[in-house]
């Protein structure tokens, strides 16, 4: 027993992060398998694990109808898993430890540093406390607004429950809904659409960015302050992705998923789908009607995902910004990558390139294995329609988005397991996962003679 404890104490932050998520996933699965968690009293282990993983990894992909299949108890378990996964398991544990007056380990502090701070900071505890308070404040406000929306349709108690569930699901970018068609019944509701969109953006923009903006507005009023490159890159990239995605969706889908809607509903649905597709996973239109071109746009948005230190997955907006800046500076003949009168460090450049290549490789591998398992399982060759729908599901799982074109509900057990692994890697990050499986140690400082290769 002692050797196990010693090994646990020596565990690196990356390994500890992965272990904490896996523990939460398995615990959630066993809780969902309790007889009173489902209306039928039973659920297959693979379906329970898939649902638990989707909740903890704040993805939203489902193989069972959340509202119809699970009891109130089961839905509350899913909600708690979403909140736990959205805030971050270690964030919750740090807050709980401090509340109980316990000492937080160095491993915890290092993991928090890597997750929520782009530069070393002494006030990591203050940042974590602010994250916790900010989350409760935003989710409470969102729940209040959604309550006003649903109180005309349901009883007060049910409206209150629905409001809390969907507010937490939206802020944590989970995409779980208690309706069998997600939010398609409310395509034209301004209150619901704008509330959900605001919750998604606030949950996906990254806690460090929110923390910096708060300090700029509240604590440094009237003073000239500098905004970090991190915040600038996140805000600029997020705004561009939201409006360009909405414009393209509006342009491509008038005769498909947007057919029959008024002009204002078209605009509202396009904006909603652009925001939700990056990491949240709610849908206000029928995604089974998507054209291939629109599906490709959503796949790209899902692959990019949210921002670092947020509830979402994907390669992150900052990775896209760094890659774009790298290409832009190379075209101009610059040997360094300069943005906002700053030079990006080599570590940021190498990490961004590594994340992009690893993510592409992961998605390609999982897609191949998923198609292979389906091919041998059904003894039939897949067509292009099935391929793009499977690619849609894989990227949705990797980006912890949760949007589906319908393939998730019909895949076999091996396919579900592949998506479970993909959701986990997407949530903890491909680099973090690669650090764990390679057990790489810190660089030893050896540097060899340089030699160039012919590229391009």
Order of alpha helices (4+ residues) and beta strands (2+ residues): alpha-alpha-alpha-alpha-alpha-alpha-alpha-alpha-alpha-alpha-alpha-alpha-alpha-alpha-alpha-beta-beta-alpha-alpha-alpha-alpha
